[in-house]
Amino acid sequence: MITLKNIEKVYRTSTIETLALTNINLHIQEGEFVSIMGPSGCGKSTLLNLMGLLDEPSTGQVKIGQQAVTEYRDKELARLRNQKIGFIFQSFHLINDLSVLDNVEIPLLYRKGDATGASRRQLAQEALAKVGLSNRMAHFPSQLSGGQKQRVAIARAIVGRPAIILADEPTGNLDSAMGNEIMAILQQLNAEGSTIVMVTHDETMAKKTHRLVRLFDGTMVGDSVLQTI
């Protein structure tokens, strides 16, 4: 489903060069739920951004399915992201001036000719029902708790029915009870067929996934199977 081969990522300015990732070889199977752990600054978010086609490697190859995307142009990458990948961020990234329903609809607006207004609304309603927020559709983000905001972010990520969900610290801003609820939603989405890669600092959450990849100083130092698919 996702393959990274001989990946290196270097950030350069006029005065400094920073090696963010080096010698990364990783394959995520279809239907896996993989967690990525490591200390702050070790390259976890950079790795997730490469998988999500939000950044490109300095060297090496990224494949989504059978598609080698390293040489894709920006428009091709944007189309592939919109069709195949859903993103969940730690800080939610909701638009405060839009209702919950309108926030969830946003990814569908970029699918040219793929959905009418009525069908977009229907898909958004179904996504919110899946995360238990049917009764909050007309609310605004400022009227929601942190756990509810993360549920909206998950609904937005899955509204286009992507094959891949990438989650960057999805429980990081939540208490343990809310974190467990969000994790249960992700596990259910995985059980329904979504391939999920999650960056986390929480060992307890990581142990609920199929596989744990550990990074240190931009290098993979561990890749452990925790449970079979």
Buried (B, 14 or more C-beta within 10 A) or exposed (E): BBBBBEBBBBEEEEEEEEBBBBEBEBEBEEBBBBBBBBEEEBBBBBBBBBBBBBBBBBEBBBBBBEEEBBEBEEEEBEBBBBBBBBBBBBEBEBEEEBBBBBBBBBBBEEEEEEBEEEEBBEBBBBBBEBBEBEEBBEBBBEEBEBBBBBBBBBBBBBBBEBBBBBBBBBBBBBEEEBBBBBBEBBBEBBEEEBBBBBBBBBEEBBEBBBBBBBBEBBBBEEEEEBEEE
